[in-house]
Amino acid sequence: MKSLTRLKSIVLESEKNKRLMESVGAADYLSNIITNINSGITSSSHDEALYILYHIKLSPIGLKTLGKTGGLFDALTCVMQRAWSYEARAYAVMLLKSMSEVAEPMQVTSLKVKFFKELVNILKDQISEKATKATLKLLISVCPWGRNRIKAVEAGIVSVLIDALLDCSEKRVIELISMVLVQVCQAADGRAELLKHGGGLAVVSGMVFGVSAVASERAVRILYSVAMFSGSGRVLQEMTELGVVEKLVLVLQVDCGRKMKEKAREILKFHSRVWKKSHCVNYDLI
């Protein structure tokens, strides 16, 4: 513990110290402490080791090497559990976010449902805005893979994200949430969960011209996935009642991205036989 306390003070002194600590293999020493959770080492030592490891700010090569350390992903998943302190959980998810960005695809696709459940719990517990953003960025990093989208949906990510959107006013957080929803709604189960939530379609529709250009474009991508692949009669009716169709028509009228307009036009044309019957939709604009 004395050595860790000294290392902590050293790592915070300067950027040069961080580089020197990486060069002498401090990351391996610290990761060994973290992975030996059940070795009898005190929880305060684990917390200190995790704090130092995060603040070294390893280079991409160092992070990639760290990611190959046996059991570190699993150990950090354990640290994300509610039995640990808020601070330790926050540093665990922030370190995992950095590691995932340089990890090998095989490592990313082998993540377990438990991993995603702990991410869901961190979002639910609202540990800090920094931890929330790191969690969302981590999800964005690992969800391009189809099997990870399914695991995230199974862990309950969709309802948690929608609930978060209903309460959130911070632009950057909304943009990150919208990107995770874009990814998980590419899976049938993800779309089903969004539609099952009472506020799912409404909150996505509200992002169109309601937050930022980035959020608007992502909201249209989510609506595209829903309308094109899960557009049942009930869903199309709900989209009409919520004003989603009018929003899509508005996308064609204003100055926004070409791809956004193309998606909106494609949705409207695909369901034109149903929506033309609605008096509130002017199809002459399409």
C-alpha positions as CSV (number, residue, x, y, z in Angstrom):
1,M,0.0,0.0,0.0
2,K,2.9,2.3,0.7
3,S,4.3,1.6,-2.7
4,L,1.0,2.3,-4.4
5,T,0.6,5.6,-2.5
6,R,4.0,6.6,-3.7
7,L,3.3,5.6,-7.3
8,K,0.0,7.6,-7.1
9,S,1.9,10.7,-6.2
10,I,4.5,10.1,-8.9
11,V,1.9,9.5,-11.7
12,L,0.1,12.8,-10.9
13,E,3.3,14.9,-10.9
14,S,4.0,15.1,-14.6
15,E,3.4,13.7,-18.1
16,K,7.0,12.6,-18.2
17,N,6.5,10.4,-15.1
18,K,3.5,8.7,-16.8
19,R,5.7,7.8,-19.8
20,L,8.5,6.5,-17.6
21,M,6.0,4.4,-15.6
22,E,4.7,2.9,-18.8
23,S,8.2,2.2,-20.0
24,V,9.3,0.3,-16.9
25,G,6.2,-2.0,-16.9
26,A,4.1,-0.5,-14.2
27,A,0.9,-1.4,-16.1
28,D,1.7,-5.2,-15.8
29,Y,2.3,-4.8,-12.0
30,L,-0.9,-2.8,-11.5
31,S,-3.0,-5.1,-13.7
32,N,-1.8,-8.1,-11.7
33,I,-3.2,-6.5,-8.5
34,I,-6.5,-5.8,-10.2
35,T,-6.9,-9.3,-11.6
36,N,-6.1,-10.9,-8.3
37,I,-9.4,-9.7,-6.7
38,N,-9.8,-12.8,-4.6
39,S,-6.2,-13.1,-3.4
40,G,-6.7,-11.4,0.0
41,I,-5.3,-8.0,-1.2
42,T,-7.4,-5.3,0.4
43,S,-10.0,-3.5,-1.6
44,S,-8.2,-0.2,-1.0
45,S,-5.2,-1.6,-2.8
46,H,-7.3,-2.6,-5.7
47,D,-8.8,0.9,-5.9
48,E,-5.4,2.5,-5.8
49,A,-4.0,0.2,-8.5
50,L,-7.0,1.0,-10.7
51,Y,-6.7,4.7,-10.1
52,I,-3.0,4.7,-11.0
53,L,-3.4,2.5,-14.1
54,Y,-6.1,4.8,-15.5
55,H,-4.1,7.9,-14.8
56,I,-0.9,6.6,-16.5
57,K,-2.9,7.2,-19.7
58,L,-1.2,4.4,-21.6
59,S,-0.3,4.7,-25.3
60,P,-2.4,2.7,-27.8
61,I,0.3,0.1,-27.9
62,G,0.3,0.0,-24.1
63,L,-3.5,-0.3,-24.0
64,K,-3.4,-3.1,-26.6
65,T,-0.8,-5.0,-24.6
66,L,-2.8,-4.4,-21.4
67,G,-5.9,-5.8,-23.1
68,K,-4.1,-9.1,-23.7
69,T,-3.4,-9.5,-20.0
70,G,-5.3,-12.6,-18.9
71,G,-8.5,-11.9,-17.1
72,L,-8.3,-8.1,-17.0
73,F,-11.6,-7.5,-18.9
74,D,-13.3,-10.0,-16.5
75,A,-11.7,-8.4,-13.4
76,L,-12.8,-4.9,-14.5
77,T,-16.3,-6.2,-15.2
78,C,-16.3,-7.4,-11.5
79,V,-15.2,-4.0,-10.4
80,M,-18.1,-2.4,-12.2
81,Q,-20.5,-4.3,-9.9
82,R,-22.5,-2.4,-7.3
83,A,-20.5,-4.0,-4.4
84,W,-17.6,-1.7,-5.3
85,S,-17.3,2.1,-4.7
86,Y,-18.7,4.5,-7.2
87,E,-15.2,5.8,-7.9
88,A,-13.8,2.4,-8.6
89,R,-16.7,1.6,-10.9
90,A,-16.2,4.8,-12.8
91,Y,-12.4,4.2,-13.3
92,A,-13.1,0.6,-14.4
93,V,-15.5,1.6,-17.1
94,M,-13.3,4.5,-18.3
95,L,-10.3,2.1,-18.5
96,L,-12.4,-0.5,-20.4
97,K,-13.5,2.2,-22.8
98,S,-9.9,3.1,-23.6
99,M,-8.9,-0.6,-23.9
100,S,-11.9,-1.5,-26.2
101,E,-10.9,1.1,-28.7
102,V,-7.7,-0.7,-29.6
103,A,-8.7,-4.3,-28.7
104,E,-8.7,-7.2,-31.2
105,P,-12.1,-8.0,-32.8
106,M,-11.9,-11.6,-31.3
107,Q,-11.6,-10.1,-27.8
108,V,-14.5,-7.7,-28.3
109,T,-16.9,-10.2,-29.7
110,S,-16.2,-12.6,-26.8
111,L,-17.6,-10.2,-24.2
112,K,-20.3,-11.8,-22.0
113,V,-23.8,-10.7,-21.3
114,K,-22.7,-9.9,-17.7
115,F,-20.4,-7.2,-19.1
116,F,-23.3,-5.5,-20.7
117,K,-25.5,-5.9,-17.5
118,E,-22.9,-4.1,-15.5
119,L,-22.8,-1.2,-18.1
120,V,-26.6,-1.0,-17.8
121,N,-26.3,-0.8,-14.0
122,I,-23.7,2.0,-14.2
123,L,-26.1,4.0,-16.4
124,K,-29.0,3.3,-14.0
125,D,-27.0,4.4,-11.0
126,Q,-25.9,7.7,-12.6
127,I,-22.5,7.5,-10.9
128,S,-21.2,10.7,-12.7
129,E,-21.5,12.4,-16.1
130,K,-18.0,11.3,-16.9
131,A,-18.8,7.6,-16.2
132,T,-22.0,7.9,-18.1
133,K,-20.2,9.3,-21.2
134,A,-17.5,6.6,-20.9
135,T,-20.1,3.9,-20.7
136,L,-21.9,5.1,-23.8
137,K,-18.7,5.5,-25.7
138,L,-17.7,1.9,-24.6
139,L,-21.1,0.6,-25.9
140,I,-20.6,2.5,-29.2
141,S,-17.1,0.9,-29.5
142,V,-18.3,-2.7,-29.0
143,C,-21.8,-2.7,-30.6
144,P,-20.8,-2.6,-34.3
145,W,-20.6,-6.4,-33.8
146,G,-24.1,-8.0,-34.2
147,R,-23.7,-10.5,-31.4
148,N,-22.8,-7.6,-29.0
149,R,-25.9,-5.8,-30.0
150,I,-28.0,-8.8,-29.1
151,K,-26.2,-9.1,-25.7
152,A,-26.7,-5.5,-25.0
153,V,-30.4,-5.8,-25.7
154,E,-30.6,-8.9,-23.6
155,A,-29.0,-6.9,-20.7
156,G,-31.8,-4.4,-20.9
157,I,-30.0,-1.5,-22.5
158,V,-32.9,-0.2,-24.7
159,S,-35.3,0.7,-21.9
160,V,-32.5,2.3,-19.8
161,L,-31.4,4.5,-22.7
162,I,-35.0,5.6,-23.5
163,D,-35.6,6.5,-19.8
164,A,-32.3,8.4,-19.8
165,L,-33.4,10.4,-22.9
166,L,-36.7,11.3,-21.2
167,D,-34.7,12.9,-18.3
168,C,-31.6,14.2,-20.1
169,S,-31.0,17.8,-21.4
170,E,-27.2,17.5,-22.0
171,K,-26.6,17.6,-25.8
172,R,-23.5,15.4,-25.9
173,V,-25.1,12.7,-23.7
174,I,-28.2,12.7,-25.9
175,E,-26.0,12.4,-29.0
176,L,-24.1,9.4,-27.5
177,I,-27.4,7.7,-26.5
178,S,-28.8,8.2,-30.0
179,M,-25.7,6.5,-31.5
180,V,-26.1,3.4,-29.2
181,L,-29.8,3.2,-30.2
182,V,-28.8,3.4,-33.9
183,Q,-26.7,0.3,-33.4
184,V,-29.0,-1.8,-31.2
185,C,-32.0,-1.0,-33.4
186,Q,-30.2,-2.8,-36.3
187,A,-31.2,-5.9,-34.4
188,A,-34.8,-7.1,-34.4
189,D,-34.8,-7.6,-30.7
190,G,-33.6,-4.0,-30.2
191,R,-36.4,-2.6,-32.3
192,A,-38.9,-4.7,-30.5
193,E,-37.7,-3.3,-27.1
194,L,-37.9,0.3,-28.4
195,L,-41.4,-0.2,-29.6
196,K,-42.4,-2.0,-26.3
197,H,-41.4,1.1,-24.3
198,G,-44.3,3.5,-24.0
199,G,-42.0,6.5,-24.8
200,G,-39.7,4.8,-27.3
201,L,-41.0,6.3,-30.6
202,A,-42.0,9.6,-29.0
203,V,-38.6,10.3,-27.6
204,V,-36.8,9.4,-30.8
205,S,-39.2,11.6,-32.8
206,G,-38.5,14.4,-30.3
207,M,-34.8,14.3,-31.2
208,V,-35.5,15.2,-34.8
209,F,-34.7,19.0,-34.9
210,G,-35.0,19.0,-31.1
211,V,-31.4,18.7,-30.0
212,S,-28.7,19.1,-32.6
213,A,-28.0,18.2,-36.3
214,V,-26.1,15.1,-35.1
215,A,-29.0,13.9,-32.9
216,S,-31.5,14.6,-35.7
217,E,-29.6,12.5,-38.2
218,R,-29.3,9.6,-35.8
219,A,-33.0,9.8,-34.9
220,V,-33.9,9.5,-38.6
221,R,-31.6,6.4,-38.8
222,I,-33.4,4.8,-35.8
223,L,-36.8,5.6,-37.4
224,Y,-35.6,4.1,-40.7
225,S,-34.7,0.8,-39.0
226,V,-38.1,0.7,-37.2
227,A,-40.2,1.7,-40.2
228,M,-38.4,-0.4,-42.8
229,F,-38.0,-3.6,-40.8
230,S,-40.6,-3.5,-38.0
231,G,-43.3,-1.3,-39.6
232,S,-46.5,-3.2,-38.7
233,G,-49.9,-1.5,-39.0
234,R,-49.9,-0.6,-35.3
235,V,-46.4,0.9,-35.5
236,L,-47.3,3.0,-38.6
237,Q,-50.5,4.2,-36.9
238,E,-48.4,5.2,-33.8
239,M,-46.0,7.1,-36.0
240,T,-48.8,9.0,-37.5
241,E,-50.4,9.9,-34.1
242,L,-47.0,11.0,-32.7
243,G,-46.3,13.3,-35.6
244,V,-43.3,11.2,-36.8
245,V,-44.6,11.3,-40.4
246,E,-44.9,15.1,-40.3
247,K,-41.3,15.3,-39.0
248,L,-40.1,13.1,-41.9
249,V,-41.8,15.4,-44.4
250,L,-40.2,18.4,-42.7
251,V,-36.8,16.7,-43.2
252,L,-37.4,17.0,-46.9
253,Q,-38.2,20.7,-46.7
254,V,-35.3,22.0,-44.6
255,D,-31.6,22.3,-45.2
256,C,-30.0,19.1,-43.7
257,G,-27.8,16.2,-44.7
258,R,-28.3,14.4,-48.0
259,K,-28.3,10.9,-46.4
260,M,-30.8,12.1,-43.8
261,K,-33.2,13.3,-46.6
262,E,-32.7,10.1,-48.5
263,K,-33.7,8.0,-45.5
264,A,-36.7,10.1,-44.8
265,R,-37.9,10.0,-48.4
266,E,-37.4,6.2,-48.5
267,I,-39.4,5.7,-45.4
268,L,-42.3,7.9,-46.7
269,K,-42.3,6.2,-50.1
270,F,-42.2,2.7,-48.6
271,H,-45.3,3.3,-46.5
272,S,-47.0,5.8,-48.8
273,R,-50.1,3.6,-49.3
274,V,-50.8,3.8,-45.6
275,W,-49.8,7.4,-44.8
276,K,-51.4,9.0,-47.9
277,K,-54.7,8.4,-46.1
278,S,-53.6,10.8,-43.4
279,H,-54.9,14.3,-44.0
280,C,-52.1,15.9,-42.0
281,V,-49.4,14.6,-44.4
282,N,-48.8,16.5,-47.7
283,Y,-47.4,13.9,-50.0
284,D,-47.0,16.4,-52.9
285,L,-43.7,17.4,-51.2
286,I,-42.2,13.9,-51.7
